[in-house]
């Protein structure tokens, strides 16, 4: 039997409610979910889910209905999501940064009948949407102190819904069991909206089979012990967190610790020491910057010892990345250096027990990969999308190629179109997009292939390398096709640069807009005797001089058509709240080009 067949057999017939029932039955007292200074065992978690499910059903949520959630990462978020799942409803988490206009779009498009909100900040943005929506039957508010609109009987407090549902469940537990028992593995499980980098967000609908198969396949290539600790810090609107923090956690009965503030993730890691950790590139970049600053303050003898250990580790990683064996003598020296020097550094981050460190969503700069690898943190890049339930390809500890996003996970197939577009097929490919009528529209062709919109190439050993997004390729006035991600990645390698956008579509040459990094630019400035806020730094001659040097270095690594001729440093930072970035910190190129049209025009004056 092939590995793919083994994965399919392991996932066959499993559903998310079935996995929760299994965990509560087989290991009722083991910890399942921690957050807000409380820990729920598997038995307690299932009781909570049952209570909220019955409460939601009493407020009109039923099979096939859609439920929108806007709540931070906290145990109640997991509970209400799983409660809807047990009713065969379709939960969907909205990114916390959505504006009222964006909330109105996803609410109307999803045809949601129930909305769950955390508190005042969420209710303020939802109020105009709720006022004009007659399809919404209930609005659940978690914070008991929030004032809800008088006279609107759709509003219900979380504690009231929970108490009512718990009483109903105690009176007749069989009702809850009958609700989820009819769910099949190919039924819809949840919906997520894409980040909308090139247009309106799309509602991606996943099945139970998608989620469980992904969990099985990932565990096959990166095994995690049953019941191991797991840290959750990304929004549950992000497919990676939804898959790893809910579905894979259920499959492996992991103990999930919720970190509500992503800026506190390093402290959370240091406490729980998980064996696996997925970080978006920005997280790994910030870990790298912070570590470099700490290590630079060590005394010279310690720095020399660490540098020698790092050289040993990096050399071994490069050998394995080329498919070459590590000589026994080198491996022995590295093992000694790791135990004495490198492991204590990893322990500071809570990464000393790490077996699988991964990154996705965007390319990780080579200098970040190599710095972390030199400390024994081998971050393996993966690739996938919401439509593939997370990763479709992955580098693994025994099979990786630096710069690539790895080989297909078991059961997944890849092919390239004539223009280099990546097509994917397999059990992780979603059911389809929710269309305007409320039906699920299939997005694959007759043979099951999904066009991903990513451009890439596959080497002779089957490793995929992604070069850019199809819709983001720059075609200059002279007809040259340029991948902006490559140029932008080189610019972001400098600690001054937080974001960079290459401009040049239908233009005679490339230019760039640069935004300074809010966290690392002030540190660079202080080290060079400069002070001031981000706007003042953007205009400072020393900063400009440093960026001139950076541009020369970057251009030296690029073909002539890819080189940046002019650039502008913007005074204001970019964020999801200000609109230039998606909630997953991807660039909204259309927004940037419209908002900074005058700055762009000046670069071509």
N, C-alpha and C positions, 0 to 999 in steps of 0.2 A: 504494500500500500504506500502511495506517495505521501509526502508531508502534507500537501494540499488536501488529499483525501482524508488523512487523519484529522486535520483541523475541521473539515466539513462534518465529519462524523461526530467530533467532540461538541460542535455547536448545534448539531441537528436537534430541532424540537425545543431548544431552550428559549425561555423568555425572561425578561427582566423581573417580572413579579415571581416567576418560578425560582429564580436565583435567590431573591430575598427570602422566600419561604424556606428554601433549602438551608440558607445560612442561619435563619432563626431556629430551625429545627435541629440542625446538626451541631451548632456552636452558639447556643443562646446567650451565654455569659461573656463571650469574647467581645472586646470593644470594636465598634463599627464606625462611629462618627463622633469627632470631638470638635468643639468650638464654643465660644462664649463661656468658657470656664465650665463646660459640662461635657460629659461623655455618655453616649448612648451605646448600649450593647446591641447585638443583632436582634435579640428578642424585643428590646425596648424600641428600637428603630421601627420594626415592623408594626408594633402596637401604635406608634405615633402616626405612621403612614395610614393605617386602617382608620384611625379616628378622623384624620383630616379628609381621607377619601369619602367617608360617610357624610361628613359635614359639607363637602363640595357637592356631593350628589343631591343633598337636600336643597342646595341652592341652585340646582338645575344643570350641573355639569354631567354629561353622559357620554356614551360611546360616540366617537367621531367628532365631538366638540373640540374647539380649540381654546386654550387658556394661555393668556399672556402673563408673564411674571417680570416684574422689575424690582429686584431685591439684590442686596450685596451678597457676598459669599458668607453664608451662615447656615447652621443646620436646618433651619426652617425652610431654606431654599431647596435643599435635598428632599425634605419631607413632602413639601407640596408638589414638587415635580413628580416624585414617585407615586404620590397619591393619585394624581391625574392619570398616570400610566396604568395604575391598577383599575381605573374606571374605563380603560380603552379610549380615553380622551387624548388629545395631542398637546402636551405642554410646550411652550416656547418662551425662552428667556430673552427679553429685550436688553440690549446693552444699556448700561446706566447712563451713558453719555448722550443718548438720543435727545434731540430737541422735540418740542411739542409737535412741530410739523412732521418730523420723522416718525414719532409715536403714532400720529394720526394715520400715516401711510401703512405701517405694519399692522395696526389694529383693524383698519378697514379691509386690507388685503387678506388678513388671516381669518376675518369674520369671527373674531374671538367672542365668546359668550361670557367668559369669566376673566377677571383681571385680579392679580395679586400684587399689592404694592407694599413697600417697606414702611415709608413714613412721609413726612411733610415735603421733603425735597422731591420725591417721586409724585406725590399727589398734586403739587403745584403745576407740574408739567402735564399731567394727565387730565386735570380738571376740564380744560376746554374740549378735549377729545371726548371725554365721558359725557359732557353736557349734550353733545349732538349725536350720540350713538344710542340707537334704540335696540340694537342686537345684544348689548351687554346686559346680562341678567343679574350679575353679582360682582361687587368690588370688595375684595378682602383686604383689610389694612392691618399690618402687623403691629405697628406702634400704637399702644393704647392711649397715648397722650395726644395724638393728632386729632384735630377738629375736622370732622367730615361734614359735607354739605347738609344742612338741615332739610328734612322733608324728602330726602332721596332714600327710599327703603331698599335700594340695591346694596347699600354699604353694610358690611358686617365686620366686626372686630375678629381678629385671629383667635383670641382666647375664647370668644363665644362660639365660633365655628368649631374649634377644637373640642370644647366641652359638649356641645350638642352631638358631634360625631362620635365622641367617646362613649356617651350614654347609649346611642343607637347601636354601637358595636358590641357593647357589653350585653345589651338586651338580645341581640341576634347576630352572633359572629358569622353565621353561615352566609349572610347577605354579602359581606365583603369577599368571602372565599368564592362565591359564585360569580362575582363581578370579573375577577381576573382569570378564573379557570377557563373561560371561553376564548381567551386571547391566544392567537397562533403566532408562530415565529415570523411569518411573512407579513403580519399586520403592521400598520404604522406605529411607531414608537414615540417619536418626538420631531419637532421642527426647529430649524435654526435659520435665521436670515443671514445671507452673505453680507459682507461688509460694504458692498456697494461702491467699489473703487471706480467703476466705469459706468455706473448708471444706478437705477433703482435696485434696492436689495431684492434678492430672490428667496423664496421660502423653500428650503431644502428639507425634504421629508425622509427620515431614516426609518428602517424597519428593525424589529427585534433581532432578526437574523444578521443584519448589517452590524449592529452593535456587538452582539455576542461573538460573531465570527472574527471581527477585528480584535476583540479581547483575546480570543484563543490564538490567533495568528501572531500577535505581538508577544504573547507569553511564550510561544514556541521559539521565536528568534531571540527573545530577551527574557529568560525565565525569572520570575519573582516568587519568593516563598509565599505560601498561603498565610494570610494574616499579617503580612509585613506592614510596617508603617508607610504611609503615603501622605505627601503634603499637597494640598490643593490651594492654589493662589490665583489662577486665571479666572475670568468670569465664566459662568456656566453657559453663556451665549457663545463661547468659543468651543469649537468641536473637539479640540485636544483635551480641554478640561472636562467636558461632558463625557467623553469616552474614557479618559483615565480616572477621573474623579468619581464617576457614578458607575458606568457599565463595567469597566475592567475591575474596579474595586469590588463590585458585586460578584463577578466571576471568580476572583481570587480571595474573596472575603478579607480584603485589606482593611486596615484601620486608617481611615482618612482623617487627617487633622486639617481643619479649615484655617487658612491664613487670610483674613478679610482685607488686609492692606498689602499689596504686592511689594511695597517698599520694605516690609518686615520679613520678606521670605527668607533672607539669609539667617536671621535669628531663629526662625521657625525650623529651618533645616538643621541648624546646629543643635536644636533640642531633640528633634525626632530621628535624625540620621537615617533617612530612607534609603533603600537599596536601588531605587530608580527615581530619576527626576528629569522631567521635560522642561526646558526653558526656551522661551522665545529668544531670538538673537539679542534683543535689548537687555534681557536679564543677564545673559552670559557676558555681554559687553560691560555691564555695570559691575559684575563680579570681578572681571579682569581689571578694570580701572581701579577698583577699591583695593584689590590684592596688590597691584603694582605699587600703589601709594604706601601701603603698610610695609611691604618688603623693602621699599627704597629707604625706609627710616631705620632699618637694621644697621648694626655696626658692620664695618668693612669685613672682618673675618667671617661673620655669619653669612654675609652676602656672597662671599667667595665660595663657601661650602655649598650654599644653595645653588649657585650658578653651575657648579660642577655636577651636582645631582640633576639639575634641569637639562644639562647637555646630554647626560646619559639617557634620560627619559625621552627626550625629543629625538635622539638618534634612533632609538628602538622603534618609536612610533613611525618615523619616516621609512625605516626598513620594512616594517609590516605593511605600511601603506603601499609600498612598491611590490608587495608579494614576496619579499625576501626574508629568509630566516634571521633571527637574532642570534648571533654567536653565543655559545654557552657561557664563555667568560664574561661577555658584556652583560648577559642576563643576570649572572650572579652579582656582579658589581652593582647593577641597577636595583636588584632586590635588597641589597644591604643599604644603599642610599635611600631607597624608598622608605624602608622601615625606620631609619634614623633621622631623615631630613624631610622627605616629601609628605609622608603620611601625617606628621604633626601639623603641617600647613593645611592639608585637606581637612583635618579634624577641626580647625578653627571655623570652617564653613559648614561643618556637619556633613561633609561629603566623603568621609573616610570609609564608609560602608557602601559606597556607591558601586553598583555593578553595571548599570546602564544609564549613562548621561546622554541625553538627546536634545536636538534642536531642530526647529522647523519654522515654517511660515515665511522665511526669507533667508537668503544666504548669510552664513556666519563668516565675517572677515577672517582671512587666513591668519593674521597676526593674533587674533583672539583664540582660534583653534590651537595654534602652536603654543601659545603661552600656557593655556590650560593643560594641554597635553604634556608640557614640560614639568608640570606639577603632578602628573599622574591622573589628571581628569581628562579622559579621552571623550570629548563630546562628539557623538556620532550623529551626522545630519540625516534627517528623514524628509520625505516629501509626500504631500497629499493635500487634500482640500476637504471642505465640508462635505462635498458630494461623494467623497470616498471614505467617509466615516473616520477621518484622521489619516494616518500614514498608509500610503500604498506602496512605498519603497522605503528601505531603511538600510543604513550601514549597520553592521553588527561587530561585536568584539573580535570575531575571528574572520570577518570578511568585510573590509571597508576600503574605500578609495578616497583619499582626501580630495576635496573639491567636488565630489559627486554627492548625490543623495541616496546612493546605495542601489541595491537590487530589489525587485518586487518581493513583497511579503508573500508567503505561501498562498497559492490560489489566485494571485493577481497576475494578469498579463499586460504587457505594454506593446505598443507599436507607434511608429512615427508617421505622420502625414508627409506629403511631398514638400511642405514648407517647414518641416521640423516640429510641427505641433504634436504634443504627446497625447495619445489615446490610451485609455485604461479600461480593462474589463475584469470582472470578478465579483465575488460575493460581498465585497465591501461597497460596491457602487450603489448609490441610494435609489429609493423607489422613484423619485421624480420631484419636479417643482410643483408647489401648490399654485394652480392657475387662478385667474380672476373669478372663475365660477365656483371655486372651492374644491375642485377636483384635483387629483394628482396627475400631472402630465409627465409622461415618460420623457427622459432627456437623452436616452441612448438610441443608437441606430438599430436596425433589425437584427444585427449580430451581437448586440449588447455592448458595443464600444461607446465610451463616453469621451467626447472632445473636451479636453481640459482647459484649452486656452493658453497653456504653457508651452514654450519653445525649448527644445533640448536636443540632446544626442545621446546615443547609447554606445558604449565601447564594446570591444570584442569579448569582454568578460561579463557583459550584461549590466554594467553600472550605468545608471542614468545621471546625466548632468543637466541641470536646468539653466538656461541662459537668460531667459526673460519671459515676460507675458506677451502674448501675441498682440494684444491691443495696445501695448505700451512701447512697442518698437518705434524708434525714431527713424523717419526717412527724410534725409536732408534734401535740400534743393537740387543737389547733384545726383540724387538717387541712391545714396549710400544707406544701407540698413544698419542701425546701431542699437545695441542693447544698453539702455541707460543704467540698468542695475549694476553692471560692471564698473562703469565710471563712478557712480554714486558710492559704491562700496569702497573704492579706493580713497575717495575724499573723506568718508566717515571714519577711516582708520585713525585719523588725527584726533587727539582728545579735545581740541577746540570745536570740532564739528559734530553737531547733534543730528542734523538732517541736511541732505543735499539733493537737489533736483536738477538733472541735466535737461536742458532745453535745446531744441533744434529741429523740430518737425517742420519740414518745408522751408527751413532757414539755410543760409549759406554756410553756417558753421555752428558748433556747439557752444553754449554758454551755460552758466550754472547759477542757481540761487542757493545760498548757504545760510543755515540757521545755526547759531552757536549752541553748544550743549549746556543746558542750565546747570548741570551738576559738576561737570568736569572742566568747563571753560574757566569758571572763577578760580579753580585751583591752579590751572596753568597760568592764569594771569598773575595770581599772587606770587607764584614761583619766579615770575619775571618782573616783579616790582610794579605791577599794574593793579589798579583798583577801579571799582565802578560797577554799575549794574550791566545787564546784558546789552542794553542799547548803547551804553557808553563804550563797552568793550568792542562792539561791532564797528564802531567808528575809530577806534584807537589805532594810531600808526603802527605800533609794534604788532598788534594782532593782524593788521593788513599785511605787514611785511612777512609774518610767519605764514599766512595763507598764500602769499605769492610764492614762497619757497615750496609749500605743499603742492601748489598747482604745477610748478616746474617738475617736481618729482613724479607726480601722477601722470602728467603728459608724457614723461619719459617711458612709461610703461604701456602706453596706448598707441594704436595706429594713428596715422595723421588725421583721418576722418573722425576719430573718436576724441581728439584732444579738445580741451576746453580753452577757448580763446579769451573769454572775459567772464567775470563773475560779479555778483553783488551779494553783500552780507546784509541780511535783514535784521532789524532791531528787535523784533518780537519773537518769542518762542512759539513753536507749533504744538498743538495737542489735539486730541479728539474733541475736547470742548470748544476749541477755537475753530475747528472745522477742517483743518488741513490734513488731519490724520483720521483714519478709521479707528474704531475702538480697539482693534488689534494692532494699532500703530503702523499700519500701511499708509503710504502716501495716497492722497486723493489728488491725482495729477490734474484732473479737470478743474477742481476747485482752486488749486495753486495757480494754474495758468490764468484763470479768470480773475482771481483776487489780486494777483501781482502783475497784471498785464502791463501797467505803466513801467514797472521795474524791468520787465522783460524787453519792452520796446526800447528802453534806454540802452540796453546792452547791444542793440543792433542799430543804434542811431549812427 
